[in-house]
Amino acid sequence: MTEAPHLNAIRQSYDTVAADYATFVKDPGALDPLSRAVLAAFAELVTAAGLGPTADVGCGPGKVTAYLSGLGVDAFGVDLSPRMVELARAAHPDLRFDVGAMSALAADDGELGGVLAFYSTHHLPPESLPGAFAEFLRALAPGGHLLLVTRVGEEEHQRRTYGYGGGDPAPFDSYRLPTDRIAGLLEQAGFAVTGQTLQAPEEGAKRPVAGFLARKPEGCRA
Ligand SMILES: C[S@@+](CC[C@H](N)C(=O)[O-])C[C@H]1O[C@@H](n2cnc3c(N)ncnc32)[C@H](O)[C@@H]1O
């Protein structure tokens, strides 16, 4: 199957900035209390359900994968960028990290107990989100949980051309959708949205951050 062109663009850009990003991004333990509470709630849900491992899709340098693991979650990471995966493996040699796309997970139907997408879905053009959400649903066991955290906006498309921390130039397309649109797409994919958070932009940021907890319904055969 031929790859969608936007995936190659994302891969190349994150390969370029991977080392800067790994330095720039906060350790999850230093995140604000609500972000940590949402991750803790997700960790509690997936460990209590005990349905299978949790995929951190778009894991980057693996800091959040390792944080989840520290909360007792059987977590592994998946990222499009081979350089990010190299850095994640080097920093967390005890954990599994795979190169791959969130829209084609290397997991059997119903194999996963959890899927985390932490600031990783915004690079997908909106028309690609239904396919990614359908893939999360397919890979999750019935009763399994998804946590998606992303900045939201009014159907905005931004193009940045510089790297994290002012590093090497690299283009990044980002799409900021309204919370209702994201929740609606999750429901259309077959998820039951079980919780939503909305955080005002922190100092220096323009857009609020939304968190979506969603569950694959029992009896769902997708
Ligand atoms: C902003 S970084 C977030 C990394 C990590 N989740 C964190 O919070 O530190 C976005 C990551 O998502 C990855 N990514 C973007 N689109 C992806 C896709 N379709 N499949 C897999 N990974 C993707 C990028 O390569 C990048 O490493």
The ligand as an SDF file (V2000), in Angstrom:
LIG
                    3D

 27 29  0  0  0  0  0  0  0  0999 V2000
    4.5490   16.6640   19.4160 C   0  0  0  0  0  0  0  0  0  0  0  0
    5.3060   15.0870   19.3220 S   0  0  0  0  0  0  0  0  0  0  0  0
    4.6480   14.3200   20.7980 C   0  0  0  0  0  0  0  0  0  0  0  0
    5.5160   13.1990   21.3110 C   0  0  0  0  0  0  0  0  0  0  0  0
    5.0570   12.5710   22.6270 C   0  0  0  0  0  0  0  0  0  0  0  0
    3.7170   12.0510   22.5360 N   0  0  0  0  0  0  0  0  0  0  0  0
    5.1740   13.5570   23.7510 C   0  0  0  0  0  0  0  0  0  0  0  0
    4.1470   14.0470   24.2240 O   0  0  0  0  0  0  0  0  0  0  0  0
    6.3000   13.8670   24.1430 O   0  0  0  0  0  0  0  0  0  0  0  0
    4.3700   14.2730   18.0520 C   0  0  0  0  0  0  0  0  0  0  0  0
    4.9310   12.9010   17.7200 C   0  0  0  0  0  0  0  0  0  0  0  0
    3.9410   12.1930   16.9820 O   0  0  0  0  0  0  0  0  0  0  0  0
    4.5760   11.4790   15.9410 C   0  0  0  0  0  0  0  0  0  0  0  0
    3.5630   11.2490   14.8930 N   0  0  0  0  0  0  0  0  0  0  0  0
    2.8740   12.1940   14.1920 C   0  0  0  0  0  0  0  0  0  0  0  0
    2.0090   11.6210   13.3390 N   0  0  0  0  0  0  0  0  0  0  0  0
    2.1480   10.2750   13.5170 C   0  0  0  0  0  0  0  0  0  0  0  0
    1.5230    9.1480   12.9240 C   0  0  0  0  0  0  0  0  0  0  0  0
    0.5930    9.2970   11.9650 N   0  0  0  0  0  0  0  0  0  0  0  0
    1.8680    7.9160   13.3500 N   0  0  0  0  0  0  0  0  0  0  0  0
    2.8260    7.7610   14.3150 C   0  0  0  0  0  0  0  0  0  0  0  0
    3.4770    8.7950   14.8900 N   0  0  0  0  0  0  0  0  0  0  0  0
    3.1270   10.0460   14.5180 C   0  0  0  0  0  0  0  0  0  0  0  0
    5.7210   12.3710   15.5110 C   0  0  0  0  0  0  0  0  0  0  0  0
    6.7210   11.6700   14.8090 O   0  0  0  0  0  0  0  0  0  0  0  0
    6.1880   12.9230   16.8650 C   0  0  0  0  0  0  0  0  0  0  0  0
    7.1930   12.1370   17.4220 O   0  0  0  0  0  0  0  0  0  0  0  0
  1  2  1  0
  2  3  1  0
  2 10  1  0
  3  4  1  0
  4  5  1  0
  5  6  1  0
  5  7  1  0
  7  8  2  0
  7  9  1  0
 10 11  1  0
 11 12  1  0
 11 26  1  0
 12 13  1  0
 13 14  1  0
 13 24  1  0
 14 15  1  0
 14 23  1  0
 15 16  2  0
 16 17  1  0
 17 18  1  0
 17 23  2  0
 18 19  1  0
 18 20  2  0
 20 21  1  0
 21 22  2  0
 22 23  1  0
 24 25  1  0
 24 26  1  0
 26 27  1  0
M  CHG  2   2   1   9  -1
M  END
$$$$
